[in-house]
Amino acid sequence: MIALYVLICIPLAGMVLQARLGDSRAAGSWNVRINALSFVAALWLAIEISNQGPTSTHGGEFRVDAFNVYLVLLTAFIGLTTSIFSAPYMENERVHGRVTAKRLRLYHSMYQGFMLAMYLVLTTNNMGFLWVAMEGATLATVLLVSLYRTPESIEAAWKYFILCGVGIAQALFGTVLLYFAAGQTGDPATASLQWSVLFAHAHALNPQVMSLAFVFLLVGYGTKIGLVPLHNWLPDAHSEGPTPMSAILSGLLLNDALYAVVRCKMLVDGSTGTQMAGYLMMGFGLLSFLVAALFLHRQKDIKRLYSYSSIEHMGIMTFAFGLGGPLATFAALMHMTVHSLTKSAIFVTVGHAAQVAKTQQLEHIRGLIKTQPAIGWGLLIGTMAIAGFPPFGVFTSEFLVLTATMQQYPWLTPLLLLGIVIAFSGLFHHIQPVVYGAVPDGQMPVEANLWPVAAHLLLVLWMGLAIPGVLSHWFEQATQTIAGSLPL
């Protein structure tokens, strides 16, 4: 597990380094180098897990298995590609006076702080430390949302801090209840709050206490996921913060919060022997999916548009995990991957589009294919992918979710189909004039680095055509673990 320690130490050292040097001209390239090292460490860890299977550190405080190893690798990859986009983007923001040297140093240090928190959330085996790491991610992103120090960004950061602070407090109370249930078993080992130990003793946990704990945990971590009606912070945070932050927020933080909920669901399922947790997740997921699909039609800000798209897709994933069963769980795991890759690629193009038009207002962003063909085509193809066009991976995962729903709850299938159609029409109602409309005066070309977009969309296309064998194996193992049919 040396690779895991290296993975955690790299962003920790990077945060300290960028706190001192993050305002220099080379800060962006240093950010890329640090994330490149993290990606190498994550790849090293993934190879270890592929060869050895699930492993834990001495004392069991950290654990890596098929469920989190692919998310660790995905996190490192998106962190790297977003940092490549971030370097010229933030330099442009500095040139135009939107950020000062001090704020640029804060941005780069908090970028590494956020990445550190994400790695800790995914790899910790302790449910209490998971809560601490999630709170650390909240604090890092609050500082990123308020980076521009405009009245709107301060308001968005305050709303984010208050809503997510209240939400994370609910998760803390749920964790306390989890500790109480563990203490009632009479086995001292369960009092450590180590997830693997709790999972092994789930049948001995008090089902009433565990049911109550899950309600608080779902509400708490569900706030971070952006589940309706706990979602109000997410569109504001996306629209007012720097665009690279939107890419990692939508591509990483939402996934990790859902990961925490699924870990909690596994404990509750083993304790209660009922579908209570699954039904709650299905209800919140379906509500989020349908409400976000409707809200897509009302957006005027391009970043808010895609933030509601993120809420929509997190709703699909939450619904699929709640649905349970091998097919739905496999589909949810795949959807976590393809959504993260696609949405982070979209936000890269959105950031460049906003710089071209000098605004995020949809009505003023027009004719991108004529002024900046690479940005226009990147945004169009990314939107097609996230809308579920074949043969992209989002189509495959959504098709699997629909198939699983038809098998288990066929009466819910029309609602899913209706939501997909509404979301599709909402996205293309706005994006068609953005890409093909008449070019307004004042648009200036910008130097765009779109190879991260190409890399992400090619991976999503590849997963739509044929899931790589290693990834498919991880998905299958994770599916069996979540279903409780694979021993730890």
N, C-alpha and C positions, 0 to 999 in steps of 0.2 A: 504493500500500500504506500510505498514511497512516492509513487506518482500522485496520489491524493494529497499528501503533505506539500509536495511541490506546487500542485495546482492551487492550493489555498495560499501558500506563501507568496506566489508571484503577484497577484493583485494587491495583497497587503503591502508588499514592498513598493509596488507601483503607485499606490495611493500616497505613500509617504514621499516618494520621489516627485510626483506631480504636484504635491502641495508646495514643494519648494521651487520646481522648475516649470510648472504648468503654464506660465505666461510667456515662455520663450518661443522663438520662431520654430524651434525643433520639437515643441511639446506635442504637436499632432503626430509627428513621426514616431516619437517615443511611445505615445499611446498605442500606435499600431504595433510596435515591437513588443510591448508588454503583452498585448492580447495575442500576438503570434506565439509567444512563449507559452501562454496559457492554453492555446489550442494544441500545441505540441504535447503539453502535459496531459490534457484531456484525452488526446489520441493514445498516448502511452497507457493511461488508465483504462481506456476502452479495450485495448489489446489484452491487458492483464485480465480483465473480466471475461473476455471472450475465451481466453485460454484456461482460466482457473475457476470460473463461475463466481457466484456472489461471495464477497469477502467483507470482513469487518476489521477495524483497527483493534489493537490491544485495549481491552476494557470495553469495547463495543460502542464507543461514543460516535463513531462514524461507520457507515455501511454503504456499500455500493452493490447493486444488483441489476437485473435486466430492466427494471422499471425506471431507475434513475440514471443509468449509465448513458443511455442514448440522449437523455435530456441534458446531461452534463456536456456531452460532445456538441449537441445542438446549441447550447448556451455559449460555449467557447467559440463556435464557428460564427454565430451571429454577432457576438461581441467583436470578433476580429473584422468581419466585413463592414460592420457599422462604423468601426473606428477608421477604416480606410476611407469611407465616405465622409466621416466627421472632420478629418484633418483639413481638407480644402474648404469645407462648408464653414467651419468655425473661423478659419482665417478670413474668409469673405465677410463674416459677421464682424470681425475685428476691424477690417479695413473700412467698413461702412459705419463704424462707431456704435454698433448695437451692443457690443460687450467691451468692457475694459480689461486691462491686463489682469487685474485682481480677480475679476469674475471668470476669466479664462482659466486661471489657475484653479479656482473653485470647480469649474466644469470638469476639468481633466482629473482632478483628484476624486471627485464624486462619481465620475464614470467608473474608475477602478474600485471605489467603495461599493458601488452598486453591483459590479461583477463579483466581488468578494462575497457579498450577501447572498447572491444567487447560488453560488457554489456551495455555500454553507447550508442554505435551505434544502438543496437537493441531496447532499451527502450526509447530513447529520442523522444519527439514529435516535436522537433524544427529542421527544416531542416538545419539551420545554425550550430547548435550544433552538428548535425549528421556529418557535414563536419569536424568540429573540432575534434570529436572523431575518425573519420577515419584517419585524419592526425596524431593523437596521436598513433594509431596502426602502422602507417607507421614508425614513429620515433623509436618505441620500437623494431620493427622487423629489422630495419636497424642495430641496435646495436647487435641484436642476430645473424644476418647473418655474421657480421664481427668478431664474437667472437674469432675465432681461430687466427686472425691476420696474416694469410698467405697472400702472394700476390694475390692468387686466391680469397680468401674470401673478401679481401679489394676491389678488382675489382668488385666482385659480389654485395657487399654492395653499392658501388658507383653507379653502373648501376641501382640497385634497387632504390636508393635514387633519382637519376636524373630522370629516367623514371616515377616513381610514383609521384615524385614531380611535374613534368610537367603535369602529368595526374590529380593530385589533384588540380592543379591550374586551369585546365579547368573546373573541378567540382565547384570550387569557383566562376568562372565567370558565370557558369550556375545557381548557387545559387543566385548570384546578380541579374541576369535576372528574376529569380523566384520572388525575393523581389520586383523588379520593376513592374512585372505583378500584384502582390498582392496589391501594392500601388495604381494602377490605378483603382481598383474596387470602391474606394470611401468609403469602409467600413474599419474603423480603426482596426477592429479585425483581418483582414487578414494580416496586416503589422507585426504581431508578428512572422510570418513564422512558426506557429504551423501547423503541417501537417493535423491534424483533422479539423482545421478551413479552411485551404486551400481546402481540399477535399470537405467540405460542400459547398464551394463557387466556386468550379472548373468551373462551367458553366459561371461565371462572369469574369474569367481570360482571358486576351487577347490571342487568339489562336496563332497568329503569334509569339508573344514573347515567349509563352510557347513551341512552336515547336522548336524555336531556342535554348531556354534554355535546352530542352531535348537532343539536339545534343551534347552540351557541357557536360551535366551531364552524358550521356552515354559514351562519350569518356573518361571523367575523372574517373568515377567509374569503367568503363570497363577496364581501365588499371589495376586496383586492382583485377578485376575478372580474368584477364589474357586472354582477348579476342584478337584474331589475328586481326590486326598486332601489337597489343599493349602488347604482351606477353613476350618479350625478356628477361625481368628481372626474370621471374618466374623459368625457369630451372636452372639458375645460383644460385639464392637464395636458392633453394632446395638442390643443390649439394654441396654447400660450407658451409652452416650453420650446426649447430648441428641437429641431426635427430629428437629429440623431437620438435624442432622448425618447421621442415617440416611437422610433424603430425598436429600441431595446425594451421599452415599456410594454408595447403591444406584443412583441415577439418573445419576451422572456418572463416578465413579472407575472403576467396573467396565467401563463402556463404553470409557473411554480406555485402560485396560490391554489390552482386547481389540483396540482400534485398533492399539496398538503391535505386538501379535502378528501381526495381519494384514499390517502393513507389512513385518515380518520374513519372513513366509511368501512374500510376493511376490518378495523377493530370492532366497529359497531355491528357489522354483519355477523362476525364470529360470536359476539356476545348475545345478541338478541335472537338470532336465527330467523329474522323476519326481513321484509323488504322496506321497512320504514325509512331507512336512510336513502335507499334508491328512489322511493316515491317522492321524497322531498327534493332530491336532486332533479328528478324528471320535471317536477312542477316549476321549480325556479328556472331550469334550463329552457323549457318550452316557453315560459312567459318572457324570458329575456330575448329569446330568438325572435318571437313574433313582434314584441314592442320595438326592438331595435330595427327590424325590417321596415316597420311603418315609419320610424323616425328618419330613415335614410332619405325619404322624399322631401323632408322639410329643412334640410341643411343648406346653409349659404357659405360655410367655411369648408375648404377642401380637407383640412385635417380633422375637423369634427365629423365630416362625412365618413372618413375611414375609421374613425374611432367608434362610431356606431356599428360599422361593419365588424370591428373586433368584438363588440358586445354580442352581436348576432352569432358569430362563430363560437365564442365561449359558451353561449347558450346551447349550441348544438353539442359541443363536447360534454358539457355538464349533463345534458339530457341522455347522451349515449352511455356515459359512465353510470348514471342512475338506472338506465334500462338494464344494464348487466348482461350476462351471457357472453360467451366467447366472441361472437361476431360483433356485437355492439362495442365491447371493450377493445377489440383489435381496431375497429374503425375509429374509436375515440383517440387511441394512441397515435394512429396514423394522422388523424386530423390535427392533433397538437403539433405534429412535425411540419406538415405542409402549410398550415395556417401561419406558423411562425416564420417560415422561410418566405412565403408570399407576401405577408403583410409588412415585414421589415423591408423587402424589396420595393414595395409600393411607397412606403414613407420616404425612401431615398429619392424616388422620382418626384414625389410631392414636394420635398424640400427644394429640389432644383426648380420645379415649376413655380413655386412661390418666389424664389429669387429672380426668375425671369420676369414675372409680372409685378414684382415688388409688393405683392399682397397675397393673402390667403383666401380672399373672397372669390368664390366660384365665378361670379358674373364678370370678373375682370381677367380671368385666366382663360384665354381662347387661342385656338389655332396652333397648339404646340407642335403638331407635325410639320407645320410650315416654318416656324421660327427655330425650333430645336427638335429635329426629327427623332434623335435618339431618346430624348426625354418623352416625347409624345408616344412613340411606339412602346417604350418601357412601361409607361403608365397604362396604355391601352391593353397590352398583353397581361400585365399584372392584374388589372381589373377583370379581364376575362378569366384569368386563373382563379381569383378569389370568388368570382361569381359562380364557379362550378362548371366552366366549359370543359368538355373532354378535349384532349386526353390528359389534362393536368391532374395532379394528385388530389386536389380538392374535390373534383368530380368523383374520383374513386372512393374516397372516404365518405362523402355524403351519400353516395349510392349504397355503400355498405350499411350506413346508419338507417337509411330508408328500408333496406331489405330486412334488417334486424327488427325494425319497428313493425313491419308487415307480418313478421313471424310471431311477435309477442303481443303487440297491441295494434292490430290493423286499423282500428277506428281512429288512431292518432296520425296515421299516414297522411290523410288529406290536409291536416294542419301543417305538417312539415312541408308538403309540396306547396301549399299556399304561401308559407313564409319564404321559401326559396324563390318563388315567382315574384313576390313583392320586393324582396331584396334585390333581385336581378334588375327589375324595372327601375328601382330607385337609384341604383348605381349608374346605370347607363343613361338614365334621364339627365343626370348631371355631367357625366364624363364625355358624352358624345360631343357637345359644343366645346368643352375644354380641349379636346383633341382636334376636332375638325372645324370649329367655328372660325368666323372672320377674325383676323388678327387686329387687336386694338392698338392704338398709338402708345408708345412709351415702353414697349417690351424690348429688353436688351438681352442678347445671348450671354450665357454664363459658361464657364468652363466646368463641364459635368463629368464626374467620374462614375460611370455606369457599369463597370465590370462587376461590382457586387450584385447589381440587379440581374445581370446575365447569369451569374453563377447560381443565384438563388432560384431563378425561374427554370433554369436547365435541370436543377435537382428536383424541382417540383414536377417538371415534365417527365423526368426519368422515373420518379415514384408513381406517376400515373400510368406509365407503360409497363414497368416491371420493378417491383420493390426489391432493392438489393438484398442478397441472401443473408448477410450479417444482420441487417436491420430487421428483416422479416423474422429471423430467429429471436432477436431481442423482443420484438412485439409479441411473439407467441409465448415466450417465457414469462413476460410481464403479464399477459392475459391470464395465464394459468396461475400466477402468483396472486393476482387481484381476485380471481375466482376462488382461491383457496385450495386449488387442486395440485399445486406444486409446493413441496416442502421447502422451508427456508434453508 
